[in-house]
Amino acid sequence: MTGRHHAVVGWLLLLPAAVLLAAFTHYPAVATVWHSLWSTPKANRPARWAGLENYRALGDDPVFWTSLVNNAWYALGTIVPSIALAIGMALWVDRKLVGRGLLRLAFFTPTVLPMIAVANIWLFFYTPDYGLLDQLRGNLGLAAHNWLGSRETVLGAVMAVAVWKEAGFFMIFYLAALQQQSPELREAAALEGCSRWQFFWRVTFPLLMPTTLFVLVNAVINAFRLVDHIVVMTRGGPDNASSLLLFYIYETGFRYWDASYAAALTVVLLAILALLALVQFGLLERRTHYQ
């Protein structure tokens, strides 16, 4: 078979995946940018060219800025804790323990639960007076608290749900990476008098950097694509204190039927994710050592 035939066969093998990628990723992204430059068509008014008008409106939209700030705090409050917790759980269940399989199952179980089910479970925990948290507070002599109805605690309550659900998923990747590391490394470190913390910080964690980069990219995406348990638990309230960017896009597009403005919000979200991905790869790629 000639080189040209090899090239043709290669492109034919790539064609199905390329078609799906173009149809469900590239085309929607381009279409979203295009629709953001038009006004939303109404029953008695067709869409008209708006240029950057939708983007100018973002600057004067207080709900957009509130959602953006909330999303930044949500990302900071979920990415680092979930990754740190995932590493800790992976290190724990990687050791020889009695009932290690059950422990791994317990850590991973929240991951396989549907987000709607998870949201309803935590709604019970957060219910004022009757919920698990207020029952525990009552045993300590503390007054009941409306966790999801208070501006001071609602975003933190939503963060706790996300960390609980995502940490077990990230743990699987770290556990697989730990099991690929040679046990001879620990033996050599023990001979040199290396403590557990020194071994983790200078040997284990650097070898986990490829996994950390992968997990970090997924964690950032997850932090900006949350909508379902916001709908179930808070609907963005109280007073937009738990409104995140994707939830605001959902409300704008499907509650207020302003598709063009929702498209502009989506373009901003895509730009934020692209910028964060570039920063992550730029900062971490040089520190990542592939075996």
Secondary structure, DSSP 8 states (H G I E B T S, - for coil): --HHHHHHHHHHHHHHHHHHHIIIIIHHHHHHHHHTTB---BTTB---B-TTHHHHHHHT-HHHHHHHHHHHHHHHHHHHHHHHHHHHHHHHHTS--TTHHHHHHHHHHHHHS-HHHHHHHHHHHH-TTTSHHHHHHHHTT-----TTT-TTTHHHHHHHHHHHHHHHHHHHHHHHHHHHS-HHHHHHHHHTT--HHHHIIIIIHHHTHHHHHHHHHHHHHHHHS--HHHHHHTTT-STTTT--HHHHHHHHHHTS--HHHHHHHHHHHHHHHHHHHHHHHHHHGGG----
